[in-house]
Amino acid sequence: MFFLEEGVTLWSEFSGWRPLLLVMLLVVGAFIVAFVLLLYMVSPLISPKPLKLNGSHVVVTGGSSGIGKCIAIECFKRGAFITLVARDEGKLLRAKKEIEKHSINDKQVVLCISVDVSKDYGQVQSVIKQAQEKLGPVDMLVNCAGISVAAKFEDIDIGFFGRLMEINYLGSVYPTRAVIHTMKERRMGRIVFVSSQAGQLGLFGYTAYSPSKFALRGLAESLQMEPLETKLISETSGLCQPDQVAKIIVKDAVQGNFNSSVGSDGYMLSSLTCGMSPVTTITEGLQQIVTMGLFRTIALFYLGSFDSIVRRCMIQQEKCIGLEKKD
């Protein structure tokens, strides 16, 4: 009887907790539903129609080599008309021949324009106007022109700081300014800014390069608030193969996604640095919220590893200097 009575007592106590437990579950469920609805209302969600590349006009700056050329090839494979913009005429012509091998119909055209997009806005505006007269309004602009310099802050020639801002930042501002008015009038278009992981966090040796890429992100986020038709594809990693990066960029640009990342580290950095960036879907916003703590923990290990590498290099350099002095 003792065990039976204890069992009855325990069951009675549990039964007393059941209503409270049920209420708690209802409250949690209501909170989750309310949170999702609130996120839906306050998030600047973008739900654009996919861009049809077949027959569209795509302008690619820095399109004579690397990621830019691969993006041009990927768009050409989908039936787009391409305008390549770069400084080197020889590279442009070689890229043109390579891209033309991937045509899907005999109407497609690859137009080459040799100009420095970072020097003179008037000149950039003029060549973009010429391209539009030949191939029609620009449906997608891919800002891919850029250079990198890796060295210690004090070892970088002072002129490079200004030059990298001109090429990596103004080299995107000028073409964007040249097409934005027409895109707003047509209420359609895509603008792509190709950045890098160095545009999301500062890295040793990139004191001239990283700030120019950080500036691109600020430009893209500010510009996105003006026309809803303007989109950003960023956060690509230079460590991946250009053709792989190109496919992801084109796919996300067509879908109208604000962020585009390559690989697991790119996705993690994109989530960690999302800040006040808009999201494209509710799922994306929830993923960023749920994974933030885990990704921050992983990032701390990354930062520790970076610091360790830098310190080891400094110790090695000091040893080498010491040996040289002895000699």
N, C-alpha and C positions, 0 to 999 in steps of 0.2 A: 504493500500500500504506500509505503514511503516514496518509492520510485515513481509510482503512478501519480501520486499527489504532486511531486516535484515536477513531473512532466506536464501536468495540468497547469501548474503555476507558471512554468516557463512558457508554455503555449499561450497562456493568458497575457503574459507580459509582451510576447511577440505580437499578439493580436492587437494589443494596445498601441504598438509602434506602427502598425500597418497604415492607419490613416495618415499619420505624420509623414511616413516614407512616401506615400502616394502624393501627398501635397508637395513635398520637396521635389519629386520627379516632375510634377506638373509645372512647378515654378521654374525649374531648370529648362524644361522643354519650351515654356513660354518665353524665357529669356533668350534661348537660342533662336527661336522664330523671330522675336522682336529685333534681335541683333542683325539677323540676315536681312530683314525688311529695312532696317535703318541703313545698313551698308548699301543696299540697293538704291535707297533714296539719296544718300549723300555722296556716294561715289560717282565721280565724273566718268561714267561708263561710256565707252565708245562702241557703237554697233554699226560700223559701216558696211556697205555692200562690197563684196569681193570685187577687186579690179580685174577686168578682162584684159589680159596682156595681148591677146591676138588682135593685131591691127592698131595697138596703142603706140604712142611715141614715148620712148624712154631715153632720158639723157643721163649719161654716166660720166662724172668728172673723175679724173685719175683712171680712165678706162683703158689705158694702153697696156696695163700690166697688172699682175697680182689679183686681189679680190675684185677690183673694178672690172677687169677684163672678164673674169669668171661670171660676175653678175650680168654683164652684157651678153655673154654666151647663153646663160640660163634664160634670160628674157627673150633672146632671139629664137631659142628652141621653142618658145611658146607663141611665136608669131609676131613679136613686137618689132617696130621700126626703131633703130638705135642711132643715137648721136653720141659719138665718143669725143670727150674733151680732155686734152692733155697738152703738155708743152712740146714733147719730142715728136716731130713729124714722122721720122723713121719708124718709131715704135707704134705710132698710130696706124700707119699703113700695114705693118705686119700684123697688128691686132685685128684690123679690118678683114684681112684675108683669112685669118683663123676663124673669126666669128662667122663669116659668110659660109663657111663649110657646114654650118648647123642650121641653115635655112629650112623652113618647112613649106615655103611657097616661093614662086618666082617674083612676087611683088615686093618682098622685103628689101629694105635698104639699110646700109650702114653708112652714116655720114661722119666724116672726121673733121674736127676743128682743132687747130693748134693755137692755144692761148694759155697764158698764165692766169688762172682764175683768182689769184690772190693779189694781183697788182693794181688793176684799173677796173672799177665797177662799170664805167661807161663802155669799155671794150667788151666785158663779159655780157653786159646787157645787149650789146649790138650783135654778138655772135649767137646768143640764144634766140634773138629775134629772127635772125637769118635761118636758124634751124627750124623754127616754128613755121616760117614761110614755106619751107621745103617739105617738111614732114607733118605739119599740123601742130596744134597746141600740145604742150608737154603734159602727158598724163602721169608720168612718174619721173622725179629727179632723184638720182642717187649721188650724194656727196661723198666721194671716195678719195678725193685728192688729199694727200698727206705725207709727211715725212717724220722720221724719228731720229733723235740723237741720244745716245746713252753714255753718260760720263758723270763724274762727281760734279756737284754744283760749281765749285770753284775752278774746275778744269774746263768747263764749257765756255767757249768764246761768247762774250756778252752779246754779240750780234745775233747769235742763234736763238736767244729768247724771243726777240722781236720777230725773227724770220719764221719760227715755228707757229707763233700766234697768227702771223699773216697767212701762212699756208693752211694750217690745220683748222683755224677758226674763220678768218675772213675768207679763206678759200671755199668755205661752205656758206657764209653769209651772202656773198655776192651772187652766186648762181640762184640761191633761194630767193633773194630779193627780185631777181630777174623773172622768176616764174610765178611768184605768189599772187600777183594781181590777177593774172588770167585764171589761175586755179580758183580764186575766190569768186570771180565772175561766173565761172562755169559750175561752181559748187561741186567740184570733183577733183581728185588728184591725190598723189602720194608724194611726200618728201622724205627721203631716207638720209639719215646722218649715220655714217659708219664710224663708230668710236672703237674703244678697246677697253680691256680691263684696267688699263692705266688711267682711264677716265672715270673710274669708280673708286679707286684707292691709290694713294701715293706710294710709289715704289722707288727703292734705292736706285740712283742713277738716272732717273727720269724727271728731274726737276724742271727741265725745259719742256718736255713732251707732255707730261701728265696735266699741267695747268691748261694747256691748249685743248685737251680732250675734255676736261672738266667744264670748260667754257661751252663746248658743244652741247653738253647735257642741259645746261642752263638755258641756252638758246632754244633747244628743242622743246623743253617743258613750257617755257614762256610762249613760244610760237603756237604750241598746241592749243592754248587757251583762246587764241584769236579765231582761226578757222577750224571748225570741226573736221574739215576735209584734209587738214594737214596732219600727217602721222610721222611718228618717229620709229625707226628701227635702229636700236643701238646695242651697246654692250656685247659686241662681237670680240672674239679672242683671236689675237694674231698668232697664237700657237697652233691653231688648226689649219688644215689644208684649205687654200683659197676656194676651191670648187665646193667643198663641204659648207663653208661659211656662206658662199654665194647662194646655194640652194635654200638654206634656212632663211636668209635675208629676203629673198624673192618670195618665198612662201608666206612669211609673216607680213611682208609689205602688201601682198595681194589681199590677204585677209584683213588688213587694217589694224594689226596688233601694234600697240604702242611700244612695247619692249620686245626685244629679240635677243636671246642668249644662245651660246654654243657650248655644249658640254655641261657636265655637272658643276664644275667650278664657276662657269659663266652664269648658270641658273642661280647658284647660291649667292653670288655677288649681286645679281640683279634683284634678288629678294631682299638682301641686306641693305642695299642702297636705294630701295624704292621710295622712301621718304614720302613726299607729297605727290609723287607721280601718279597719274591716272591709271586705272586698271581697265582691261578690256572685258573681263567677265567676272561674275561673282566668285566663281571657283578660284580664279587667280588671286583675288583679294583674300579669300579664306586661307589659301595655301600660304600666302605671305605671312598671315597672322599666326598660323599654326606652327610654321617652320622657323620663325624668327629666332626663338630661343636656342634651338638646336644649331642653326646655322651660325649664330653668334658664338656659341661654344667652339664650333669647328674653326671659325675665323680666328679665334684667339690662338689656337694651335698653329694656324698658318702664320700669324704675325710673329709668334715665338720662333717659328722656323726661319722666317725672313731675317729676324734680328740675329739669330744664331749664325746664319750664312754670312751676314755683313760683318759680324764680329770676327768670325774665323778668317775672313778675307783680310780684315784690318791687321790681325795678328800675323798672318802670313806675309803681308806687305812690310810690316815692321821688322820681321825676321830677315827679309830680303835686303832691306835698307841697312840693317845692322851688319850683315855679311859684306855688303858693298863697302861700308866704311872700314871694316877690318882689312879688306883687300887694298 
